[in-house]
Each structure stands twice: as structure tokens, then as C-alpha cells.
Amino acid sequence: MKRFPNLLLLAIALAVDAAAAATPAPSFASCFVLQPGVELSTSASHTRIESARYDNRDVIAVSVTLSDEHGGGTVVQYHDPGTYRPIALESTGMHGLGIPAGEVRIPDAEPYPDHVARGTKVQSTGMPLAQRLLPFDATITFLGFATIELPLAAGPRTFEHTCHLQVSVDDARVDYWYASGLGVIRADFATGDGLVQSNPVTSISEGI
């Protein structure tokens, strides 16, 4: 469980270097498209996707704020509006998750590949951003495209062609589902003993 906070950070860099083992498949890159004017909430956090300025350039900012109950704090990820690749990360500090305050620039991040084969594995040691965030090596696996339904506050909603990615280290693992325009819509935390916690999005506001 102690490593789950670090795996949350790794979600930012999941696919940056995945192209090495790519083969034709449905569009992988489309899962990471970000639509400004969106807000998402889970039981533990609130996420806002918006147009912004960073380092004298137009960007898409993804701000994730933890609830006070979970320690508070905000992490802002800045993305290129054309390729959606991450270019920087700023944190006010999320002490409840052990995430320090600070800034990380990512000048070497590559665009997300269009095609990645199901089952492709990437070691975080080969990912520049992950090397800066993690004190250990993790395995990132693309498990394929999935259709999932979430019981949102406004009613059930089905998400097709989400990208299912799994981050694992030792006996801990986190499964993420990325939906085009929205980012992560569900994260499941597990150990060798089974599922520990599921953290799906509970509400989505679009066009704000």
C-alpha cells in the first residue's frame, strides 16, 4: 500500500515511451485526448481540465485536488494542446499521499503512439518522466480497449474504447481506464490478496 501514491504519479507518464513495441491496433493515442471545459469528481478528488498558459505558451491544464479528508493538495499537469503529451508537472504538495511540493519539466516526452499492441509491457526505467518521479522500477502493461459503465450521479454512462492500463510493482498494482477527452475515469488498487479499493469517477460536468 505504501507504493500506491507513487503509482498515482506514474499514471501521468504511462504511455510516453510505449511506441517501441507498437503494432497496428485501434487508436491508442485517442484515449489521451483532453477536452478543456470538463470537471470530474471521485470520492477522494476533483479534477478540472481547462485551457491555460504555461511558460509563455498555450497548454491544457489538468488540475487534480484531493479532498481535505484525504489530506488536500493539488497537482497540475500541463499538456501540449496538439499532441496532448505532458510537458510539465506542478504540485502544491499532497502530504496525505506523500507527494512533495515542486515542479518537474518534461522536455523529452514524446507524443502518444497511435497503435500499441495489447499486452505491450514497458518498464518505467525506460521512461524519462517516471525516472524523475519513482524510487523504484514498475511495469506498465496495456491490457487492451474496454467498454465500461459507471453509475454517475446523473445516471449510468457507458464509455467505449477506453484504454485499460495496469501499473505493477512487487505485489501491488493499479488498473487505470482512460477515456478520450476525460483522462482517467476509474482506478482500481489491488495487492496479491485482491482488490483493495476502486476509485471511479462519480460525476462529470462538460462544456463549462
MARDRENSE-659470 format. One record per residue (C-alpha): residue in one letter; x, y, z; residue number from 1. Coordinates in nm, 3 decimals. Example, Ala and Ser with C-alpha at 12.3 -4.5 7.8 and 13.67 -1.06 7.14 Angstrom:
2
{a, {1.230, -0.450, 0.780}, 1} {s, {1.367, -0.106, 0.714}, 2} 
END
This chain:
208
{m, {0.000, 0.000, 0.000}, 1} {k, {0.286, 0.238, 0.066}, 2} {r, {0.370, 0.248, -0.302}, 3} {f, {0.022, 0.335, -0.430}, 4} {p, {0.084, 0.715, -0.406}, 5} {n, {0.385, 0.680, -0.635}, 6} {l, {0.184, 0.470, -0.878}, 7} {l, {-0.072, 0.750, -0.894}, 8} {l, {0.201, 0.984, -1.015}, 9} {l, {0.317, 0.729, -1.268}, 10} {a, {-0.023, 0.748, -1.439}, 11} {i, {0.091, 1.081, -1.585}, 12} {a, {0.368, 0.907, -1.781}, 13} {l, {0.210, 0.572, -1.865}, 14} {a, {0.241, 0.577, -2.244}, 15} {v, {0.522, 0.820, -2.316}, 16} {d, {0.769, 0.554, -2.433}, 17} {a, {0.531, 0.275, -2.535}, 18} {a, {0.591, 0.312, -2.910}, 19} {a, {0.892, 0.078, -2.916}, 20} {a, {0.672, -0.232, -2.918}, 21} {a, {0.385, -0.089, -3.122}, 22} {t, {0.186, -0.288, -3.377}, 23} {p, {-0.134, -0.196, -3.563}, 24} {a, {-0.441, -0.168, -3.338}, 25} {p, {-0.731, 0.075, -3.273}, 26} {s, {-0.614, 0.425, -3.183}, 27} {f, {-0.425, 0.421, -2.856}, 28} {a, {-0.346, 0.793, -2.870}, 29} {s, {-0.715, 0.889, -2.877}, 30} {c, {-0.752, 0.769, -2.517}, 31} {f, {-0.528, 1.055, -2.405}, 32} {v, {-0.706, 1.339, -2.583}, 33} {l, {-0.805, 1.607, -2.331}, 34} {q, {-1.112, 1.829, -2.370}, 35} {p, {-1.097, 2.167, -2.193}, 36} {g, {-1.410, 2.266, -2.002}, 37} {v, {-1.451, 1.938, -1.816}, 38} {e, {-1.470, 1.865, -1.443}, 39} {l, {-1.469, 1.518, -1.287}, 40} {s, {-1.514, 1.410, -0.926}, 41} {t, {-1.444, 1.091, -0.734}, 42} {s, {-1.497, 1.016, -0.367}, 43} {a, {-1.145, 1.143, -0.298}, 44} {s, {-1.063, 1.411, -0.557}, 45} {h, {-1.178, 1.675, -0.802}, 46} {t, {-1.026, 1.716, -1.149}, 47} {r, {-1.058, 2.017, -1.381}, 48} {i, {-0.942, 2.022, -1.745}, 49} {e, {-0.900, 2.371, -1.891}, 50} {s, {-0.708, 2.583, -2.140}, 51} {a, {-0.423, 2.774, -1.976}, 52} {r, {-0.085, 2.937, -2.027}, 53} {y, {0.243, 2.788, -1.911}, 54} {d, {0.594, 2.908, -1.988}, 55} {n, {0.458, 3.163, -2.240}, 56} {r, {0.266, 2.907, -2.443}, 57} {d, {-0.089, 2.778, -2.474}, 58} {v, {-0.143, 2.448, -2.290}, 59} {i, {-0.414, 2.224, -2.149}, 60} {a, {-0.400, 2.212, -1.771}, 61} {v, {-0.530, 1.915, -1.571}, 62} {s, {-0.568, 2.007, -1.203}, 63} {v, {-0.626, 1.727, -0.953}, 64} {t, {-0.719, 1.835, -0.598}, 65} {l, {-0.755, 1.590, -0.311}, 66} {s, {-1.036, 1.639, -0.063}, 67} {d, {-0.942, 1.764, 0.284}, 68} {e, {-1.046, 1.425, 0.418}, 69} {h, {-0.766, 1.271, 0.212}, 70} {g, {-0.502, 1.528, 0.302}, 71} {g, {-0.570, 1.805, 0.050}, 72} {g, {-0.325, 1.946, -0.203}, 73} {t, {-0.322, 1.996, -0.580}, 74} {v, {-0.118, 1.857, -0.869}, 75} {v, {-0.139, 2.035, -1.206}, 76} {q, {-0.028, 1.858, -1.524}, 77} {y, {0.040, 2.073, -1.831}, 78} {h, {-0.010, 1.916, -2.174}, 79} {d, {0.069, 2.020, -2.528}, 80} {p, {-0.269, 2.108, -2.692}, 81} {g, {-0.173, 1.944, -3.021}, 82} {t, {-0.022, 1.611, -2.913}, 83} {y, {-0.155, 1.602, -2.553}, 84} {r, {0.187, 1.489, -2.434}, 85} {p, {0.279, 1.603, -2.082}, 86} {i, {0.525, 1.893, -2.071}, 87} {a, {0.535, 1.981, -1.700}, 88} {l, {0.401, 1.893, -1.357}, 89} {e, {0.348, 2.128, -1.062}, 90} {s, {0.247, 2.021, -0.712}, 91} {t, {0.146, 2.218, -0.405}, 92} {g, {0.219, 1.904, -0.207}, 93} {m, {-0.017, 1.619, -0.127}, 94} {h, {0.103, 1.521, 0.216}, 95} {g, {-0.163, 1.256, 0.256}, 96} {l, {-0.011, 1.072, -0.042}, 97} {g, {0.349, 1.161, 0.027}, 98} {i, {0.375, 1.380, -0.284}, 99} {p, {0.610, 1.675, -0.224}, 100} {a, {0.565, 2.030, -0.350}, 101} {g, {0.765, 2.122, -0.657}, 102} {e, {0.784, 2.137, -1.036}, 103} {v, {0.904, 1.887, -1.294}, 104} {r, {0.956, 1.988, -1.657}, 105} {i, {0.933, 1.718, -1.923}, 106} {p, {1.108, 1.842, -2.238}, 107} {d, {1.177, 1.489, -2.364}, 108} {a, {0.823, 1.346, -2.360}, 109} {e, {0.713, 1.207, -2.697}, 110} {p, {0.362, 1.213, -2.849}, 111} {y, {0.139, 0.918, -2.766}, 112} {p, {0.160, 0.646, -3.036}, 113} {d, {-0.148, 0.569, -3.243}, 114} {h, {-0.101, 0.193, -3.222}, 115} {v, {0.012, -0.021, -2.929}, 116} {a, {-0.031, -0.397, -2.917}, 117} {r, {-0.242, -0.547, -2.642}, 118} {g, {-0.012, -0.693, -2.379}, 119} {t, {0.271, -0.449, -2.451}, 120} {k, {0.486, -0.405, -2.141}, 121} {v, {0.703, -0.105, -2.066}, 122} {q, {0.948, -0.074, -1.777}, 123} {s, {0.945, 0.263, -1.601}, 124} {t, {1.326, 0.266, -1.609}, 125} {g, {1.295, 0.348, -1.979}, 126} {m, {1.054, 0.637, -1.923}, 127} {p, {1.221, 0.976, -1.860}, 128} {l, {0.937, 1.120, -1.650}, 129} {a, {0.900, 0.805, -1.442}, 130} {q, {1.272, 0.811, -1.366}, 131} {r, {1.225, 1.151, -1.205}, 132} {l, {0.919, 1.053, -1.001}, 133} {l, {0.977, 0.697, -0.885}, 134} {p, {1.237, 0.550, -0.646}, 135} {f, {1.168, 0.200, -0.786}, 136} {d, {1.100, 0.026, -1.115}, 137} {a, {0.745, -0.053, -1.220}, 138} {t, {0.593, -0.246, -1.509}, 139} {i, {0.327, -0.076, -1.721}, 140} {t, {0.108, -0.305, -1.931}, 141} {f, {-0.152, -0.209, -2.193}, 142} {l, {-0.434, -0.461, -2.136}, 143} {g, {-0.641, -0.352, -2.435}, 144} {f, {-0.950, -0.148, -2.512}, 145} {a, {-1.252, -0.187, -2.288}, 146} {t, {-1.613, -0.075, -2.259}, 147} {i, {-1.710, 0.012, -1.902}, 148} {e, {-2.020, 0.156, -1.739}, 149} {l, {-2.005, 0.392, -1.442}, 150} {p, {-2.301, 0.474, -1.214}, 151} {l, {-2.263, 0.852, -1.229}, 152} {a, {-2.469, 1.087, -1.015}, 153} {a, {-2.667, 1.192, -1.326}, 154} {g, {-2.730, 0.829, -1.422}, 155} {p, {-2.533, 0.535, -1.567}, 156} {r, {-2.299, 0.618, -1.853}, 157} {t, {-2.117, 0.381, -2.086}, 158} {f, {-1.765, 0.458, -2.206}, 159} {e, {-1.649, 0.271, -2.516}, 160} {h, {-1.291, 0.215, -2.635}, 161} {t, {-1.126, 0.314, -2.307}, 162} {c, {-0.758, 0.224, -2.270}, 163} {h, {-0.700, -0.021, -1.985}, 164} {l, {-0.351, 0.013, -1.840}, 165} {q, {-0.201, -0.164, -1.541}, 166} {v, {0.093, -0.045, -1.331}, 167} {s, {0.253, -0.309, -1.110}, 168} {v, {0.545, -0.331, -0.869}, 169} {d, {0.604, -0.631, -0.644}, 170} {d, {0.257, -0.747, -0.537}, 171} {a, {0.090, -0.405, -0.571}, 172} {r, {-0.092, -0.298, -0.885}, 173} {v, {-0.319, -0.021, -1.007}, 174} {d, {-0.552, -0.056, -1.306}, 175} {y, {-0.644, 0.263, -1.492}, 176} {w, {-0.911, 0.324, -1.754}, 177} {y, {-0.854, 0.629, -1.978}, 178} {a, {-1.145, 0.778, -2.176}, 179} {s, {-1.098, 1.015, -2.468}, 180} {g, {-1.147, 1.377, -2.364}, 181} {l, {-1.168, 1.294, -1.993}, 182} {g, {-0.848, 1.124, -1.881}, 183} {v, {-0.865, 0.865, -1.601}, 184} {i, {-1.225, 0.768, -1.524}, 185} {r, {-1.154, 0.472, -1.295}, 186} {a, {-0.861, 0.343, -1.090}, 187} {d, {-0.857, 0.010, -0.905}, 188} {f, {-0.596, -0.056, -0.637}, 189} {a, {-0.503, -0.415, -0.555}, 190} {t, {-0.243, -0.638, -0.390}, 191} {g, {-0.176, -1.007, -0.411}, 192} {d, {-0.469, -1.056, -0.174}, 193} {g, {-0.714, -0.895, -0.416}, 194} {l, {-0.889, -0.563, -0.473}, 195} {v, {-0.822, -0.303, -0.204}, 196} {q, {-1.016, -0.007, -0.340}, 197} {s, {-1.197, 0.101, -0.656}, 198} {n, {-1.198, 0.473, -0.727}, 199} {p, {-1.431, 0.551, -1.020}, 200} {v, {-1.548, 0.892, -1.134}, 201} {t, {-1.885, 0.968, -0.974}, 202} {s, {-1.978, 1.288, -1.160}, 203} {i, {-1.880, 1.460, -1.485}, 204} {s, {-1.956, 1.817, -1.597}, 205} {e, {-1.878, 1.909, -1.959}, 206} {g, {-1.888, 2.234, -2.154}, 207} {i, {-1.814, 2.454, -1.854}, 208} 
END
